[in-house]
Amino acid sequence: MVRSDIGKYTIPLSVVCDRDVSIFETIVEYLKETYGLTYHEIAVLLNRDDRTIWTVYKRAQKKRSAK
């Protein structure tokens, strides 16, 4: 299994193979659901604004619920 490290968090590359959502959406969703990180913690980790992370996470949830 191939993995990518973001700080102390590991994301299996198999997770990003799911093309129902964007890679960024997948990473945000994985960090939120697997590690229980807050939007702020993810934003700091990925060097993005908290509101961007919230929007990306909600968009991923909406896409998944539409299927």
FIDOZA-173695 format. One record per residue: residue number from 1; residue in three letters; x, y, z of N, C-alpha, C, O in turn. Coordinates in nm, 4 decimals, always signed. Atoms other than C-alpha are relative to their C-alpha. Example, Ala and Ser with C-alpha at 12.3 -4.5 7.8 and 13.67 -1.06 7.14 Angstrom:
BEGIN
1|ALA|+0.0890|-0.1190|+0.0000|+1.2300|-0.4500|+0.7800|+0.0900|+0.1200|+0.0000|+0.1936|+0.1181|+0.0665 $
2|SER|-0.0820|-0.1190|-0.0060|+1.3670|-0.1060|+0.7140|-0.0770|+0.1090|+0.0730|-0.0261|+0.2198|+0.0899 $
# end
This chain:
BEGIN
1|MET|+0.0843|-0.1172|+0.0000|+0.0000|+0.0000|+0.0000|+0.0890|+0.1237|+0.0000|+0.1846|+0.1329|+0.0770 $
2|VAL|-0.0744|-0.1241|+0.0091|+0.1313|+0.3405|-0.0945|-0.0720|+0.1049|+0.0836|-0.1947|+0.1147|+0.0810 $
3|ARG|+0.0583|-0.1021|-0.0870|+0.0790|+0.6259|+0.1504|+0.0703|+0.1331|-0.0231|+0.1855|+0.1377|-0.0662 $
4|SER|-0.0563|-0.1339|+0.0053|+0.1351|+0.9990|+0.1511|-0.0118|+0.0620|+0.1386|-0.1150|+0.0494|+0.2045 $
5|ASP|+0.0003|-0.0604|-0.1332|+0.2281|+1.1876|+0.4663|-0.0269|+0.1496|-0.0080|+0.0331|+0.2210|-0.0884 $
6|ILE|+0.0249|-0.1431|-0.0185|+0.0853|+1.5262|+0.5614|+0.0249|+0.0248|+0.1471|-0.0610|-0.0026|+0.2310 $
7|GLY|-0.0348|-0.0180|-0.1407|+0.2625|+1.6208|+0.8804|+0.0057|-0.1353|+0.0672|+0.0762|-0.2250|+0.0209 $
8|LYS|+0.0009|+0.1279|-0.0704|+0.1940|+1.3419|+1.1262|-0.1162|-0.0886|-0.0439|-0.1377|-0.1952|+0.0138 $
9|TYR|+0.1161|+0.0753|+0.0476|-0.1134|+1.2208|+0.9332|+0.0345|-0.0735|-0.1286|+0.1038|-0.0199|-0.2151 $
10|THR|-0.0266|+0.0819|+0.1172|-0.1001|+0.9447|+0.6755|-0.1294|-0.0224|-0.0767|-0.2325|-0.0561|-0.0184 $
11|ILE|+0.1167|+0.0205|+0.0858|-0.3398|+0.9208|+0.3820|+0.0352|-0.1059|-0.1037|+0.1264|-0.0855|-0.1839 $
12|PRO|-0.0260|+0.1017|+0.1024|-0.3492|+0.6005|+0.1760|-0.0356|+0.0550|-0.1384|-0.1398|+0.1182|-0.1554 $
13|LEU|+0.0265|-0.0510|+0.1343|-0.3263|+0.6829|-0.1931|-0.1213|-0.0670|-0.0633|-0.1800|-0.0133|-0.1572 $
14|SER|+0.1201|+0.0668|+0.0516|-0.6047|+0.4337|-0.2577|-0.1249|+0.0834|+0.0270|-0.2252|+0.0702|-0.0432 $
15|VAL|+0.1142|-0.0855|-0.0340|-0.8376|+0.6879|-0.0956|-0.0265|+0.1004|-0.1116|-0.1422|+0.1291|-0.1426 $
16|VAL|+0.0177|-0.1016|+0.1038|-0.7769|+0.9434|-0.3713|-0.0339|-0.0591|-0.1363|-0.0564|+0.0154|-0.2317 $
17|CYS|+0.0389|+0.0645|+0.1258|-0.8536|+0.6893|-0.6439|-0.1493|+0.0123|-0.0259|-0.1941|-0.0039|-0.1394 $
18|ASP|+0.1442|-0.0191|+0.0134|-1.2242|+0.7491|-0.5795|-0.0236|+0.1329|-0.0704|+0.0002|+0.2389|-0.0125 $
19|ARG|+0.0149|-0.1218|+0.0791|-1.3088|+0.9990|-0.8517|-0.1414|+0.0582|+0.0041|-0.1776|+0.1392|-0.0812 $
20|ASP|+0.1326|-0.0601|-0.0163|-1.6624|+1.0764|-0.7328|+0.0120|+0.1442|+0.0469|-0.0744|+0.2272|+0.0187 $
21|VAL|-0.0273|-0.1352|-0.0484|-1.5160|+1.3844|-0.5661|+0.1443|+0.0346|-0.0351|+0.2224|-0.0535|-0.0709 $
22|SER|-0.1361|-0.0421|+0.0337|-1.2001|+1.5888|-0.6247|+0.1003|-0.0539|+0.1028|+0.0626|-0.0971|+0.2117 $
23|ILE|-0.1049|+0.0474|-0.0901|-0.8695|+1.4911|-0.4681|+0.0033|+0.0861|+0.1263|+0.0174|+0.0338|+0.2368 $
24|PHE|+0.0013|-0.0903|-0.1155|-0.8804|+1.7981|-0.2424|-0.1176|-0.0314|+0.0917|-0.1022|-0.0357|+0.2138 $
25|GLU|+0.1178|+0.0357|-0.0791|-1.2331|+1.7091|-0.1301|+0.0223|-0.1312|+0.0741|-0.0158|-0.1448|+0.1904 $
26|THR|-0.0272|+0.1300|-0.0615|-1.1222|+1.3524|-0.0615|+0.0952|+0.0137|+0.1181|+0.0732|-0.0472|+0.2228 $
27|ILE|-0.0979|-0.0183|-0.1073|-0.8238|+1.4636|+0.1478|-0.0643|+0.0677|+0.1207|-0.0440|+0.0248|+0.2344 $
28|VAL|+0.0674|-0.0703|-0.1097|-1.0326|+1.7066|+0.3538|-0.0969|-0.0940|+0.0707|-0.1002|-0.0999|+0.1936 $
29|GLU|+0.0973|+0.0940|-0.0555|-1.3048|+1.4459|+0.4027|+0.0696|-0.1085|+0.0825|+0.0229|-0.1441|+0.1907 $
30|TYR|-0.0745|+0.1056|-0.0697|-1.0504|+1.1801|+0.5043|+0.0565|+0.0511|+0.1329|+0.0446|-0.0161|+0.2353 $
31|LEU|-0.0571|-0.0563|-0.1229|-0.8764|+1.4044|+0.7586|-0.1083|+0.0285|+0.1032|-0.0881|+0.0058|+0.2225 $
32|LYS|+0.1101|-0.0328|-0.0914|-1.2089|+1.5150|+0.9083|-0.0608|-0.1267|+0.0595|-0.0833|-0.1338|+0.1803 $
33|GLU|+0.0717|+0.1189|-0.0457|-1.3679|+1.1703|+0.9302|+0.0903|-0.1043|+0.0655|+0.0478|-0.1716|+0.1593 $
34|THR|-0.0893|+0.1023|-0.0542|-1.0667|+0.9492|+1.0032|+0.0719|+0.0478|+0.1254|+0.0797|-0.0244|+0.2248 $
35|TYR|-0.0775|-0.0516|-0.1126|-0.8654|+1.1699|+1.2360|-0.0807|+0.0925|+0.0909|-0.0336|+0.1302|+0.1982 $
36|GLY|+0.0846|-0.0860|-0.0824|-1.1512|+1.3850|+1.3677|+0.0528|+0.1415|+0.0154|+0.0281|+0.2070|+0.1166 $
37|LEU|-0.0559|-0.1350|-0.0061|-0.9697|+1.7086|+1.2889|-0.1093|+0.1045|-0.0194|-0.2096|+0.0793|-0.0862 $
38|THR|+0.0933|-0.1108|+0.0202|-1.1520|+2.0401|+1.3078|+0.0313|+0.0657|-0.1345|+0.1360|+0.0413|-0.1945 $
39|TYR|-0.0235|-0.0731|+0.1249|-1.1905|+2.2628|+1.0025|+0.1251|+0.0864|+0.0132|+0.2038|+0.0973|-0.0808 $
40|HIS|-0.1165|-0.0859|-0.0215|-0.9312|+2.4957|+1.1525|+0.1304|-0.0799|-0.0061|+0.2271|-0.0357|-0.0683 $
41|GLU|-0.1216|+0.0830|+0.0019|-0.6760|+2.2170|+1.2078|+0.0339|-0.0436|-0.1421|+0.1507|-0.0435|-0.1809 $
42|ILE|-0.0226|+0.0395|+0.1396|-0.7201|+2.0972|+0.8492|+0.0481|+0.1205|-0.0802|+0.1378|+0.1079|-0.1636 $
43|ALA|-0.0391|-0.1223|+0.0710|-0.6917|+2.4558|+0.7227|+0.1461|+0.0348|+0.0252|+0.2186|+0.0702|-0.0677 $
44|VAL|-0.1398|-0.0286|-0.0340|-0.3630|+2.5092|+0.9057|+0.0913|-0.1023|-0.0674|+0.1954|-0.0667|-0.1227 $
45|LEU|-0.0794|+0.1083|+0.0573|-0.2311|+2.1739|+0.7859|+0.0174|+0.0158|-0.1510|+0.1251|-0.0098|-0.2048 $
46|LEU|-0.0021|-0.0118|+0.1461|-0.3185|+2.2438|+0.4208|+0.0222|+0.1430|-0.0488|+0.0163|+0.1706|-0.1687 $
47|ASN|-0.0263|-0.1406|+0.0333|-0.2442|+2.6189|+0.4343|-0.1151|+0.0622|-0.0795|-0.0940|+0.1249|-0.1833 $
48|ARG|+0.1207|-0.0549|+0.0606|-0.6005|+2.7176|+0.3446|-0.0818|+0.0726|+0.1067|-0.0536|+0.0601|+0.2259 $
49|ASP|+0.0907|-0.0691|-0.0915|-0.8718|+2.9334|+0.5010|-0.1016|-0.0998|+0.0558|-0.1412|-0.1940|-0.0129 $
50|ASP|+0.0987|+0.0883|-0.0639|-1.1137|+2.7666|+0.7447|-0.1275|-0.0107|-0.0826|-0.1855|-0.1186|-0.0951 $
51|ARG|+0.1245|-0.0015|+0.0777|-1.4087|+2.8698|+0.5282|+0.0125|-0.0828|-0.1269|-0.0848|-0.1436|-0.1714 $
52|THR|-0.0234|+0.0821|+0.1182|-1.2540|+2.7021|+0.2250|-0.0131|-0.1473|+0.0352|-0.0751|-0.2239|-0.0386 $
53|ILE|+0.0064|+0.1397|-0.0437|-1.2159|+2.3758|+0.4155|-0.1443|-0.0399|+0.0277|-0.1871|-0.1490|-0.0101 $
54|TRP|+0.1409|+0.0277|-0.0281|-1.5763|+2.3960|+0.5372|-0.0772|-0.0201|-0.1302|-0.1555|-0.1142|-0.1431 $
55|THR|+0.0690|+0.0074|+0.1287|-1.6997|+2.4582|+0.1816|+0.0345|-0.1284|-0.0735|-0.0540|-0.1950|-0.1272 $
56|VAL|-0.0457|+0.1205|+0.0689|-1.4928|+2.1744|+0.0364|-0.0596|-0.1248|+0.0643|-0.1033|-0.2160|-0.0058 $
57|TYR|+0.0554|+0.1158|-0.0714|-1.6097|+1.9294|+0.3046|-0.1496|-0.0136|-0.0273|-0.1978|-0.1235|-0.0545 $
58|LYS|+0.1445|+0.0030|+0.0249|-1.9765|+2.0223|+0.2594|-0.0303|-0.0388|-0.1446|-0.1273|-0.1100|-0.1705 $
59|ARG|+0.0189|+0.0352|+0.1407|-1.9433|+1.9947|-0.1201|+0.0208|-0.1499|-0.0212|-0.0535|-0.2131|-0.0962 $
60|ALA|-0.0257|+0.1442|+0.0107|-1.7964|+1.6442|-0.0864|-0.1165|-0.0798|+0.0576|-0.1584|-0.1798|-0.0007 $
61|GLN|+0.1146|+0.0686|-0.0607|-2.0797|+1.5398|+0.1459|-0.1215|+0.0052|-0.0922|-0.1939|-0.0933|-0.1066 $
62|LYS|+0.1142|-0.0171|+0.0899|-2.3366|+1.6771|-0.0979|+0.0127|-0.0916|-0.1218|-0.0852|-0.1535|-0.1636 $
63|LYS|-0.0224|+0.0876|+0.1150|-2.1813|+1.4893|-0.3914|-0.0233|-0.1458|+0.0366|-0.0833|-0.2208|-0.0403 $
64|ARG|+0.0161|+0.1397|-0.0427|-2.1739|+1.1641|-0.1959|-0.1467|-0.0333|+0.0291|-0.1919|-0.1440|+0.0000 $
65|SER|+0.1408|+0.0269|-0.0314|-2.5351|+1.1981|-0.0789|-0.0861|-0.0021|-0.1260|-0.1938|-0.0617|-0.1268 $
66|ALA|+0.0741|-0.0021|+0.1261|-2.6482|+1.2630|-0.4376|+0.0071|-0.1337|-0.0728|-0.0760|-0.1622|-0.1590 $
67|LYS|-0.0167|+0.1295|+0.0680|-2.5263|+0.9185|-0.5442|-0.0874|-0.1054|+0.0568|-0.0848|-0.2194|+0.0104 $
# end
